[in-house]
Amino acid sequence: MRKSCRPANKRLLLRLACLLACALTCVSAEAEPVTTRIVCRASLAEARRTALSAQLRAITGWAGLHFDSQGALSFGTDAPSGGSQSARSLLAAAQDGKNLLIIEDASGSADVVFSRVLEGRWKDGSEGRPAAYVIQIDFEDFTHVSGDRAALAAFNAGWGLMHEVEHAVHDSTDAKGLGEAGECEASINRMRRECGLAERAEYFYKPFPGAERGDFKTRYVRLAFEEKRVADKKNRRYWLYWDAALIGGAPDANQVAAR
């Protein structure tokens, strides 16, 4: 839950990526200024960059959005078509901001449930350098999610990235109690609405009803999404399901809400 960053010469990007540690990113004092605020770490595989780019293009409507050969996020030069204006504004604010955002592949990490943002630090002092934040995404977690198609369309690595960028840029907060989406997800829901997608109804996921009863107990949890229908003034609810033993977070009261 931080803010955003500003750079000045692309040769820094690969150096930054190579010097990032897993928990808190460290940046070398030898690094030169950079020209982008959002960059992938070198270890983020090309296939995952490509998939993440495609998801961000659908969210923003920027057909030319991509990660360049050095991992820097580029919006392209094409005019937007569809997508979310709010999402475009958020990424533009990150690119024009004071801080550096570094995207890291945290797949398989027991500490990351879908995604999170961490404050980074410069290895040899931060004087004269932008603040750095690391957005960790566990791409494998998203492959273990199943449920209604409308909910799946509104919950992927691209949406996870937007959530963490919202934290970093606007320092927005997550929900504190049950049945709430929270300040950060309220902003992300605005983007989903602009994309014509279902909205996340709550921040905390909950144990699947009946999962703790019987001889065979599971750690399956579910997360609610809602579609507001103007025609009949009713909300339609959709669900996502996953095994928290696979994805993580089950023992953590901050991740799984229980009644």
C-alpha positions in Angstrom: 0.0 0.0 0.0 2.3 2.7 -1.3 2.6 5.3 -4.0 4.2 5.4 -7.5 7.6 6.3 -9.2 9.6 8.3 -11.8 12.8 7.3 -13.8 15.2 8.5 -16.6 17.3 6.0 -18.8 16.3 2.5 -19.9 19.7 0.9 -19.2 18.8 0.9 -15.5 15.9 -1.5 -15.9 17.8 -4.7 -16.3 20.3 -3.7 -13.6 17.4 -3.1 -11.2 15.7 -6.4 -12.1 18.9 -8.4 -11.5 19.5 -6.7 -8.1 16.0 -7.3 -6.7 15.8 -9.6 -3.7 12.7 -11.8 -3.0 11.4 -10.0 0.1 12.6 -6.5 -0.2 14.1 -5.3 -3.5 17.5 -3.8 -3.3 18.8 -1.4 -6.0 22.4 -0.8 -6.8 23.9 2.7 -6.4 25.6 2.2 -9.8 22.2 2.3 -11.5 21.6 5.1 -14.0 18.3 7.1 -14.2 15.5 5.4 -16.1 12.7 6.5 -18.5 9.8 4.4 -17.2 8.1 3.9 -13.9 6.8 0.4 -14.4 9.2 -2.4 -15.3 9.4 -6.2 -15.1 12.1 -7.9 -13.3 14.4 -9.9 -15.7 13.3 -13.2 -14.2 9.7 -12.6 -15.3 9.3 -15.1 -18.2 8.4 -13.9 -21.7 5.3 -16.0 -21.8 4.0 -14.5 -18.6 4.8 -11.0 -19.8 2.9 -11.7 -22.9 -0.1 -13.0 -21.0 0.0 -10.1 -18.6 0.1 -7.6 -21.5 -2.9 -9.2 -23.1 -4.9 -8.9 -19.8 -3.8 -5.3 -19.4 -4.8 -4.5 -23.0 -8.3 -5.8 -22.3 -8.5 -3.8 -19.1 -7.2 -0.5 -20.5 -8.3 -0.6 -24.1 -4.7 0.3 -25.2 -4.2 -2.1 -28.2 -0.5 -1.3 -28.3 0.3 -1.9 -24.6 3.3 -4.2 -24.1 6.5 -4.8 -22.2 9.5 -3.9 -24.4 12.7 -5.9 -24.7 14.0 -4.4 -21.5 10.9 -5.2 -19.5 9.5 -1.6 -19.5 5.8 -1.2 -19.8 4.8 0.8 -22.9 1.3 2.0 -23.6 1.8 2.2 -27.3 0.7 4.9 -29.6 -2.8 3.7 -30.6 -5.8 5.6 -29.4 -7.7 3.5 -26.8 -10.7 1.5 -27.9 -13.0 0.3 -25.1 -11.6 -0.7 -21.8 -11.5 1.4 -18.7 -10.7 5.1 -18.6 -10.0 4.8 -14.8 -7.5 2.0 -15.5 -5.7 4.1 -18.1 -5.6 7.1 -15.7 -4.2 4.9 -12.9 -1.4 3.5 -15.1 -0.7 7.0 -16.5 -0.4 8.3 -12.9 2.0 5.5 -12.1 4.2 6.4 -15.1 4.1 10.1 -14.3 4.6 9.6 -10.6 7.6 9.8 -8.3 8.3 6.1 -7.6 9.5 3.1 -9.4 7.2 0.0 -9.7 8.9 -3.3 -10.3 6.8 -6.4 -11.3 8.2 -9.7 -9.9 7.1 -13.3 -10.5 6.4 -14.8 -7.1 4.9 -18.0 -8.4 5.0 -20.8 -5.9 5.7 -18.5 -3.0 4.0 -19.5 0.3 4.1 -15.8 1.3 2.1 -14.4 -1.6 -1.6 -15.1 -2.1 -2.3 -13.9 -5.7 -0.4 -10.7 -5.4 1.0 -8.1 -3.0 3.1 -4.9 -3.0 6.3 -4.4 -0.9 8.4 -1.4 -0.2 11.9 -1.7 -1.8 15.2 -0.2 -0.8 18.3 1.0 -2.6 21.3 -1.1 -1.8 23.7 1.8 -1.3 21.4 4.5 0.0 18.3 6.3 -1.4 19.6 9.9 -1.6 18.6 11.4 -5.0 16.9 8.2 -6.1 13.1 7.5 -6.4 11.3 5.3 -4.0 10.9 1.7 -5.3 8.0 -0.7 -4.8 7.9 -4.4 -5.8 4.6 -5.8 -7.0 4.8 -9.6 -6.6 2.4 -11.7 -8.6 1.9 -15.5 -8.0 0.8 -16.4 -11.5 0.3 -20.1 -10.5 -2.3 -19.1 -7.9 -4.6 -17.8 -10.6 -4.4 -21.2 -12.5 -6.0 -22.9 -9.5 -9.1 -20.7 -9.4 -12.4 -22.0 -10.9 -16.0 -20.7 -10.9 -18.5 -18.7 -12.9 -17.2 -17.4 -16.2 -18.3 -13.8 -15.4 -16.3 -13.8 -12.1 -13.2 -15.4 -13.8 -13.2 -12.6 -16.4 -12.9 -10.0 -13.6 -10.2 -11.8 -11.6 -6.8 -12.6 -13.2 -3.2 -11.5 -12.9 -3.9 -8.3 -14.8 -6.6 -7.3 -12.2 -4.2 -8.3 -9.4 -1.6 -6.0 -10.8 -4.1 -3.1 -11.1 -5.1 -3.7 -7.4 -1.4 -3.4 -6.3 -0.7 -0.4 -8.5 -3.8 1.3 -6.9 -2.2 0.7 -3.5 1.1 2.0 -4.6 -0.1 5.1 -6.4 -3.0 6.2 -4.1 -2.1 4.5 -0.8 -5.6 3.2 -0.8 -6.7 0.7 1.9 -8.3 -2.8 1.9 -11.4 -3.7 3.8 -11.3 -4.1 7.5 -14.4 -6.2 8.0 -16.7 -8.9 6.5 -19.0 -8.0 3.6 -16.9 -5.0 2.4 -14.9 -4.5 -0.7 -12.7 -1.8 0.7 -11.3 1.5 -0.7 -8.8 -0.1 -3.0 -11.3 -2.6 -4.5 -13.9 0.1 -4.9 -11.5 1.8 -7.4 -10.8 -1.5 -9.1 -14.6 -2.2 -9.3 -15.0 1.1 -11.1 -12.7 -0.2 -13.7 -14.5 -3.5 -13.9 -17.8 -1.6 -14.3 -16.3 0.5 -17.2 -15.3 -2.8 -18.8 -18.8 -4.3 -18.4 -17.6 -6.9 -15.9 -18.9 -8.2 -12.6 -17.7 -6.4 -9.5 -16.0 -7.9 -6.5 -18.5 -7.9 -3.7 -16.2 -8.4 -0.8 -12.4 -8.3 0.0 -12.2 -11.4 2.2 -12.8 -14.9 0.9 -14.7 -17.3 3.1 -14.7 -21.1 3.7 -17.0 -22.9 1.3 -20.2 -23.7 3.2 -20.1 -27.2 4.6 -16.3 -27.6 4.1 -15.7 -28.2 7.7 -18.4 -30.8 8.2 -18.2 -34.5 7.6 -15.3 -36.9 7.6 -13.6 -35.3 4.6 -12.7 -31.7 5.4 -11.3 -29.4 2.8 -9.9 -25.9 2.7 -12.0 -24.8 -0.2 -13.0 -21.1 -0.1 -15.1 -18.9 -2.2 -15.2 -15.2 -3.3 -18.3 -13.3 -4.4 -18.7 -11.1 -7.4 -21.9 -9.2 -8.4 -23.4 -7.9 -11.6 -25.8 -5.0 -11.2 -28.6 -5.4 -13.6 -30.4 -2.2 -14.5 -33.4 -3.9 -16.3 -34.8 -5.7 -13.3 -32.9 -3.7 -10.6 -31.5 -7.0 -9.2 -28.0 -8.1 -8.6 -26.7 -11.3 -10.0 -24.1 -13.1 -7.9 -21.2 -15.1 -9.2 -18.6 -17.2 -7.4 -14.9 -18.1 -7.5 -13.6 -21.2 -5.8 -10.2 -22.5 -4.9 -8.3 -24.7 -2.5 -6.6 -22.5 0.0 -4.2 -25.3 0.9 -2.9 -25.0 -2.7 -2.9 -21.2 -2.9 -2.2 -20.3 0.7 -3.8 -18.0 3.1 -6.0 -20.5 4.8 -4.6 -20.2 8.3 -4.3 -16.4 8.1 -7.2 -14.5 9.5 -6.2 -11.5 7.4 -6.8 -13.5 4.3 -9.7 -15.8 5.1 -12.7 -14.3 6.9 -14.7 -16.6 9.2 -18.0 -16.0 10.8 
